[in-house]
Amino acid sequence: MTFLDKEYREIITKAVCGKGRKFSKESHSISPSHRPSSILGCWVINHLYNAKKKSEDTVEINGSYDINIWYSYNDNTKTEVVTERVTYTDIIPLSVKDDNSINDEYDVIAKVIQQPNCLECNIASSGSKVSVEIEREFIVQIIGDTKVFVRVNPNWEKDEDDDEGAWDYEVTDEEVKGVKPDFIHKKD
């Protein structure tokens, strides 16, 4: 049996041709303008990213986010927020890959499973810097053109519902008279 047989049709369609997932942890060292006494809070905001297919087996995500650290200084008598913009590159391997795609033109879809988030924020042993541990996670999909082979039933018989006009129902004047236009009650 060949795919050029009358019983098969070849359909060209867009489909998911590759998938990948990656969890990352990263540590950053941030230098506030004053020697910190204690850490009062840490937030990660303004996450931006873009993704592109890097090779046959990988997708590259380039992104950035702001780390905001609220800390006290001067023996816990004053507070300040230090903000630092961080950039990153994640290479995500494709764990599922379809080698039967037709061409090399792909759309890449990247979704954040875990937004960059602060796991831990401590004053470093030197006492003048703050160490921040950040986590993030992505999934990616590669969308491309591929071929699908579909078996056609050679013994198919036409049903009466398949006739042209079988679904064209006309409403009679008698049926129209029975329609009540005020079926929704108005509240006073």
C-alpha positions in Angstrom: 0.0 0.0 0.0 1.5 3.4 -1.0 0.5 6.8 -0.1 -0.3 7.5 -3.7 -3.1 5.0 -3.5 -6.7 6.2 -4.2 -7.6 5.4 -0.6 -5.4 8.1 0.8 -5.2 11.9 0.6 -2.2 14.1 1.4 -3.1 17.2 3.4 -0.6 20.0 4.0 -1.4 21.8 7.2 0.2 23.8 10.1 0.9 21.7 13.1 3.1 21.7 16.3 6.4 20.3 15.0 8.4 20.7 18.2 8.0 21.3 22.0 10.3 22.1 24.8 10.2 23.2 28.5 12.9 24.7 30.8 13.0 25.7 34.4 15.8 28.1 35.4 17.2 29.4 38.6 19.6 32.3 38.6 21.5 34.3 41.2 22.1 38.0 41.0 24.4 40.2 43.1 23.0 43.8 43.5 24.9 46.7 45.0 22.6 49.2 46.8 23.8 52.8 47.4 24.0 52.2 51.2 25.2 49.3 53.3 22.0 47.3 54.1 21.0 46.5 57.7 18.1 44.2 56.7 16.0 43.2 53.7 12.4 44.3 53.9 11.1 42.9 50.6 12.0 41.9 47.0 9.8 42.0 43.9 10.4 41.1 40.3 8.4 43.2 37.8 8.4 44.3 34.1 9.2 41.0 32.6 9.7 41.2 28.8 10.9 38.4 26.4 11.0 37.2 22.8 11.7 33.8 21.4 13.2 32.5 18.1 14.3 29.2 16.7 18.0 29.0 17.2 18.9 25.6 15.7 17.2 22.3 14.7 17.0 21.3 18.4 16.7 24.6 20.4 14.7 27.8 20.9 16.4 30.9 22.3 14.5 33.2 24.7 16.0 36.6 25.3 14.4 38.6 28.1 14.7 41.1 30.9 13.0 42.0 34.2 13.5 44.5 37.0 14.5 43.4 40.5 13.3 45.8 43.2 14.8 45.4 46.7 13.4 47.3 49.7 16.0 47.4 52.4 16.8 49.3 55.6 20.2 50.9 56.4 21.9 53.1 59.0 21.1 50.6 61.8 17.5 50.1 60.6 16.6 53.8 60.8 16.1 54.6 57.1 14.8 52.6 54.1 15.3 52.7 50.4 14.4 50.7 47.3 17.1 49.7 44.8 16.1 48.7 41.3 18.2 46.8 38.8 17.4 45.7 35.3 18.5 42.2 34.5 18.8 40.5 31.1 18.9 36.8 30.4 19.1 34.3 27.6 17.6 30.8 28.0 18.3 28.1 25.5 15.4 25.6 25.5 16.0 22.2 24.0 13.2 20.6 22.0 12.2 17.4 23.7 9.6 16.6 21.0 10.5 17.2 17.4 8.8 16.3 14.1 11.4 15.7 11.4 8.8 15.6 8.6 8.1 19.3 8.3 8.0 20.6 4.8 10.1 23.8 5.0 12.3 25.7 7.4 9.8 28.5 8.1 8.5 28.3 11.6 6.4 30.2 14.1 7.7 30.1 17.7 5.2 30.3 20.6 6.7 30.8 24.0 4.6 30.8 27.2 5.7 31.6 30.7 4.7 28.8 33.1 6.4 30.6 36.1 7.0 34.3 35.9 10.4 35.4 37.2 10.0 35.3 41.0 12.2 35.9 44.0 13.0 32.7 45.8 15.5 34.2 48.3 17.0 37.6 49.0 19.8 37.9 51.5 22.6 40.4 52.5 25.8 38.9 51.1 28.6 37.9 53.4 30.6 41.0 52.4 27.7 43.0 53.9 27.6 45.6 51.1 25.8 43.6 48.4 22.4 41.8 48.2 22.2 38.3 46.8 18.9 37.4 45.0 17.9 34.0 43.7 15.3 34.1 40.9 13.3 31.3 39.3 11.4 31.2 35.9 10.0 28.6 33.6 8.9 28.5 29.9 7.3 26.1 27.5 7.9 26.6 23.7 6.1 25.2 20.6 7.4 25.3 17.1 4.6 25.6 14.5 5.4 24.6 10.9 4.0 23.1 7.7 3.7 19.4 7.6 2.0 16.6 5.7 -0.8 14.5 7.0 -2.0 11.4 5.2 -5.7 10.6 5.6 -7.4 7.3 4.6 -10.5 7.9 2.5 -13.3 5.3 2.8 -13.8 3.9 -0.8 -17.1 2.3 0.2 -18.7 5.5 1.3 -22.3 5.8 0.2 -24.1 9.1 0.0 -26.6 9.7 2.8 -29.8 11.5 2.2 -28.7 14.2 4.7 -25.8 14.9 2.3 -28.1 15.9 -0.5 -27.9 19.6 -1.4 -30.7 21.4 0.2 -31.3 18.8 2.9 -30.6 21.4 5.5 -32.6 24.2 4.0 -35.8 24.4 6.0 -38.4 26.9 5.2 -40.6 28.4 7.9 -44.3 28.4 7.1 -46.7 31.2 7.7 -48.4 29.1 10.3 -45.1 28.7 12.2 -44.5 32.4 12.1 -47.9 33.2 13.6 -47.0 31.0 16.6 -43.9 33.1 17.4 -44.3 35.2 20.5 -42.0 38.3 20.2 -42.5 39.3 23.8 -41.2 36.1 25.3 -38.8 38.1 27.5 -40.6 39.7 30.5 -39.8 43.3 31.2 -39.3 44.3 34.9 -41.3 47.3 36.0 
